Amino acid sequence: MTNTGNDTNPKLTLYIKFLKEQLAFEPQSATLHYNLGLAYSHKGLSAEAVSEFKQAIECDPNLAEAYVNLGGLYADSEPAKSIEANIKALEINPDLGAAHSNLAFGYLRDSKPDKAVVHGKRALELMPGSAKAYQLLAAAYIEAGQVEASAELSRKMLEEGISPAAAHFNLSIALGAMGREEEAAEHARAAEELGYKVS
């Protein structure tokens, strides 16, 4: 995979060079492989990052964060692998908010909204200020048919100033599903004015 243009960061390039040099002396260091995976991720080199996280896991099968990051890299292209990696992370450490968040996303992509709700709730408990966790849970509630819960969560996001564009959008969907078309239209307009784009 090509990089995203972050290769202009000379400090990151030097850091990658340093890690690779260290790995020549310590090829079995899970920490070095993990840190190199993170550096490659920041540089937009996904294939290289995947390789390093896998090597980190080979060196230390209990490095839960490596599974989380591996799962994050798989999230868009290979949802089943993402789910598998994040489940493994939670077997090692059940309190990893990022793993629960990744699973909420994965289960939404896999049309399993009830499971997405479970993990979305847990992600929000573990990462109470996370905009991503709020957005995933609001979307999961909608897909699971729990539109009132989604509307309530989106209103809370608006009150707390968390991702207002996404909150207005999810609120418009929830209100529309409740038959409150006029209010739904108002929130849809607000989302659009704030630059919300439906991907």
Contacts in CASP RR format, 6 or more apart in sequence:
PFRMAT RR
TARGET T0000
AUTHOR 0000-0000-0000
METHOD contacts of the structure
MODEL  1
MTNTGNDTNPKLTLYIKFLKEQLAFEPQSATLHYNLGLAYSHKGLSAEAV
SEFKQAIECDPNLAEAYVNLGGLYADSEPAKSIEANIKALEINPDLGAAH
SNLAFGYLRDSKPDKAVVHGKRALELMPGSAKAYQLLAAAYIEAGQVEAS
AELSRKMLEEGISPAAAHFNLSIALGAMGREEEAAEHARAAEELGYKVS
1 44 0 8 1.000
1 45 0 8 1.000
1 46 0 8 1.000
1 47 0 8 1.000
3 43 0 8 1.000
3 44 0 8 1.000
3 45 0 8 1.000
4 43 0 8 1.000
4 44 0 8 1.000
5 44 0 8 1.000
6 12 0 8 1.000
6 42 0 8 1.000
6 43 0 8 1.000
6 44 0 8 1.000
7 13 0 8 1.000
7 43 0 8 1.000
9 43 0 8 1.000
12 39 0 8 1.000
12 42 0 8 1.000
12 43 0 8 1.000
13 43 0 8 1.000
15 39 0 8 1.000
16 36 0 8 1.000
16 39 0 8 1.000
16 40 0 8 1.000
16 43 0 8 1.000
19 32 0 8 1.000
19 35 0 8 1.000
19 36 0 8 1.000
19 39 0 8 1.000
20 36 0 8 1.000
22 29 0 8 1.000
22 32 0 8 1.000
23 29 0 8 1.000
23 32 0 8 1.000
23 33 0 8 1.000
23 36 0 8 1.000
26 32 0 8 1.000
28 59 0 8 1.000
29 59 0 8 1.000
30 56 0 8 1.000
30 57 0 8 1.000
30 59 0 8 1.000
30 60 0 8 1.000
30 63 0 8 1.000
30 66 0 8 1.000
31 56 0 8 1.000
33 52 0 8 1.000
33 53 0 8 1.000
33 55 0 8 1.000
33 56 0 8 1.000
33 59 0 8 1.000
33 66 0 8 1.000
34 52 0 8 1.000
34 53 0 8 1.000
34 56 0 8 1.000
34 63 0 8 1.000
34 65 0 8 1.000
34 66 0 8 1.000
34 69 0 8 1.000
36 52 0 8 1.000
37 48 0 8 1.000
37 49 0 8 1.000
37 52 0 8 1.000
37 53 0 8 1.000
37 56 0 8 1.000
37 69 0 8 1.000
38 49 0 8 1.000
38 69 0 8 1.000
40 46 0 8 1.000
40 48 0 8 1.000
40 49 0 8 1.000
40 52 0 8 1.000
41 49 0 8 1.000
41 69 0 8 1.000
41 73 0 8 1.000
46 73 0 8 1.000
49 69 0 8 1.000
49 73 0 8 1.000
50 70 0 8 1.000
50 73 0 8 1.000
50 74 0 8 1.000
53 66 0 8 1.000
53 67 0 8 1.000
53 69 0 8 1.000
53 70 0 8 1.000
53 73 0 8 1.000
54 70 0 8 1.000
56 63 0 8 1.000
56 66 0 8 1.000
57 63 0 8 1.000
57 66 0 8 1.000
57 67 0 8 1.000
57 70 0 8 1.000
60 66 0 8 1.000
62 92 0 8 1.000
63 92 0 8 1.000
64 88 0 8 1.000
64 89 0 8 1.000
64 90 0 8 1.000
64 92 0 8 1.000
64 93 0 8 1.000
64 96 0 8 1.000
64 99 0 8 1.000
65 89 0 8 1.000
65 96 0 8 1.000
67 85 0 8 1.000
67 86 0 8 1.000
67 88 0 8 1.000
67 89 0 8 1.000
67 92 0 8 1.000
67 99 0 8 1.000
68 85 0 8 1.000
68 86 0 8 1.000
68 89 0 8 1.000
68 96 0 8 1.000
68 98 0 8 1.000
68 99 0 8 1.000
68 102 0 8 1.000
70 85 0 8 1.000
71 81 0 8 1.000
71 82 0 8 1.000
71 85 0 8 1.000
71 86 0 8 1.000
71 89 0 8 1.000
71 102 0 8 1.000
72 82 0 8 1.000
72 85 0 8 1.000
72 86 0 8 1.000
72 102 0 8 1.000
74 81 0 8 1.000
74 82 0 8 1.000
74 85 0 8 1.000
75 82 0 8 1.000
75 102 0 8 1.000
75 105 0 8 1.000
75 106 0 8 1.000
75 109 0 8 1.000
79 106 0 8 1.000
79 109 0 8 1.000
79 110 0 8 1.000
80 110 0 8 1.000
82 102 0 8 1.000
82 105 0 8 1.000
82 106 0 8 1.000
83 103 0 8 1.000
83 106 0 8 1.000
83 107 0 8 1.000
83 110 0 8 1.000
86 99 0 8 1.000
86 100 0 8 1.000
86 102 0 8 1.000
86 103 0 8 1.000
87 103 0 8 1.000
89 96 0 8 1.000
89 99 0 8 1.000
90 96 0 8 1.000
90 99 0 8 1.000
90 100 0 8 1.000
90 103 0 8 1.000
93 99 0 8 1.000
95 126 0 8 1.000
96 126 0 8 1.000
97 122 0 8 1.000
97 123 0 8 1.000
97 126 0 8 1.000
97 127 0 8 1.000
97 133 0 8 1.000
98 123 0 8 1.000
98 127 0 8 1.000
100 119 0 8 1.000
100 120 0 8 1.000
100 122 0 8 1.000
100 123 0 8 1.000
100 126 0 8 1.000
100 133 0 8 1.000
101 119 0 8 1.000
101 120 0 8 1.000
101 123 0 8 1.000
101 127 0 8 1.000
101 130 0 8 1.000
101 132 0 8 1.000
101 133 0 8 1.000
101 136 0 8 1.000
103 115 0 8 1.000
103 116 0 8 1.000
103 119 0 8 1.000
103 120 0 8 1.000
104 116 0 8 1.000
104 117 0 8 1.000
104 119 0 8 1.000
104 120 0 8 1.000
104 123 0 8 1.000
104 133 0 8 1.000
104 136 0 8 1.000
104 137 0 8 1.000
104 140 0 8 1.000
105 116 0 8 1.000
105 136 0 8 1.000
106 116 0 8 1.000
107 113 0 8 1.000
107 115 0 8 1.000
107 116 0 8 1.000
107 119 0 8 1.000
107 140 0 8 1.000
108 116 0 8 1.000
108 136 0 8 1.000
108 139 0 8 1.000
108 140 0 8 1.000
108 143 0 8 1.000
111 143 0 8 1.000
113 140 0 8 1.000
113 143 0 8 1.000
113 144 0 8 1.000
113 145 0 8 1.000
114 144 0 8 1.000
116 136 0 8 1.000
116 139 0 8 1.000
116 140 0 8 1.000
116 143 0 8 1.000
116 144 0 8 1.000
117 137 0 8 1.000
117 140 0 8 1.000
117 141 0 8 1.000
117 144 0 8 1.000
117 146 0 8 1.000
120 133 0 8 1.000
120 136 0 8 1.000
120 137 0 8 1.000
120 140 0 8 1.000
121 137 0 8 1.000
123 130 0 8 1.000
123 133 0 8 1.000
123 136 0 8 1.000
123 137 0 8 1.000
124 130 0 8 1.000
124 133 0 8 1.000
124 134 0 8 1.000
124 137 0 8 1.000
127 133 0 8 1.000
129 162 0 8 1.000
131 157 0 8 1.000
131 162 0 8 1.000
131 163 0 8 1.000
131 166 0 8 1.000
134 153 0 8 1.000
134 157 0 8 1.000
134 162 0 8 1.000
134 163 0 8 1.000
134 166 0 8 1.000
134 167 0 8 1.000
135 163 0 8 1.000
135 166 0 8 1.000
135 170 0 8 1.000
137 153 0 8 1.000
138 150 0 8 1.000
138 153 0 8 1.000
138 154 0 8 1.000
138 157 0 8 1.000
138 166 0 8 1.000
138 167 0 8 1.000
138 170 0 8 1.000
138 174 0 8 1.000
139 150 0 8 1.000
139 170 0 8 1.000
141 147 0 8 1.000
141 149 0 8 1.000
141 150 0 8 1.000
141 153 0 8 1.000
141 174 0 8 1.000
142 150 0 8 1.000
142 170 0 8 1.000
142 173 0 8 1.000
142 174 0 8 1.000
142 177 0 8 1.000
145 177 0 8 1.000
147 173 0 8 1.000
147 174 0 8 1.000
147 177 0 8 1.000
147 178 0 8 1.000
148 174 0 8 1.000
148 178 0 8 1.000
150 170 0 8 1.000
150 171 0 8 1.000
150 173 0 8 1.000
150 174 0 8 1.000
151 171 0 8 1.000
151 174 0 8 1.000
151 175 0 8 1.000
151 178 0 8 1.000
153 170 0 8 1.000
154 167 0 8 1.000
154 168 0 8 1.000
154 170 0 8 1.000
154 171 0 8 1.000
154 174 0 8 1.000
155 167 0 8 1.000
155 171 0 8 1.000
157 163 0 8 1.000
157 164 0 8 1.000
157 166 0 8 1.000
157 167 0 8 1.000
158 164 0 8 1.000
158 167 0 8 1.000
158 168 0 8 1.000
158 171 0 8 1.000
161 167 0 8 1.000
164 190 0 8 1.000
164 194 0 8 1.000
165 191 0 8 1.000
165 194 0 8 1.000
165 195 0 8 1.000
165 196 0 8 1.000
166 191 0 8 1.000
166 196 0 8 1.000
168 187 0 8 1.000
168 188 0 8 1.000
168 190 0 8 1.000
168 191 0 8 1.000
168 194 0 8 1.000
168 196 0 8 1.000
169 187 0 8 1.000
169 188 0 8 1.000
169 191 0 8 1.000
169 196 0 8 1.000
169 198 0 8 1.000
171 184 0 8 1.000
171 187 0 8 1.000
172 184 0 8 1.000
172 185 0 8 1.000
172 186 0 8 1.000
172 187 0 8 1.000
172 188 0 8 1.000
172 191 0 8 1.000
173 184 0 8 1.000
175 181 0 8 1.000
175 183 0 8 1.000
175 184 0 8 1.000
175 187 0 8 1.000
176 183 0 8 1.000
176 184 0 8 1.000
END
